[in-house]
Amino acid sequence: MRKGFWTLVFFALTNWLPSCFESNAADVNKYVYAIEINGVLCGFSEISFESTGDNQQILRQWIHTNLQALGSRFESEIRLTYHPDDTGAFNCHDSRIDQGDTHLTSVVIIEVLNLSGGTYDALRLEQFNEDTGFRSRIWIDAVNGRLLKSELVGNRVSYLSDLTVKKRLVVAGLDDKLSSPTNVSI
């Protein structure tokens, strides 16, 4: 599933999307593509454009496929939203994947991150688990792929720092994460 999803995203970014922002495509608001696997028409991909009130565009892609594997039939739905800037480059992307009982959402945002005296162009990846309600975020350096910052379950934050961090440590309390108050010492 992962490889196929990223293959579709790559194909969309490299083939469909650049042509959508050409000047002669301004009057076209929707494109529909057929999806065939092994010569069988089993799905479609619909790409549409919306203008927002602040003169920005939003590109939405809906990919639907009817599939069968190991004797089970299932539908796969992928919904992608891209937010291009004035140059046509994407500064935000969010996705939702529904396949059977599995539901995944993620967000990728390009932003400037200031850490440890440095400024970085970062990709912010965000994932939300609908079953647990937990959200996690990571920031990756867009230039070299180095992890810059992460926010994980349990209010745990890790970020790029310098050597002075070793001298600034204090004790973090975990009691509220492990138990509820009883007014009795252990």
Secondary structure, 3 states (H helix, E strand, C coil): CHHHHHHHHHHHHHHHHHHHCCHHHCCCCEEEEEEEECCEEEEEEEEEEEECCCCCEEEEEEEEEEEEECCEEEEEEEEEEEEECCCCCEEEEEEEEEECCEEEEEEEEEEEEEECCEEEEEEEEEEECCCCCCEEEEEEECCCCCEEEEEECCCEEEECCCHHHHHCCCCCCCHHHHCCCCCCCC
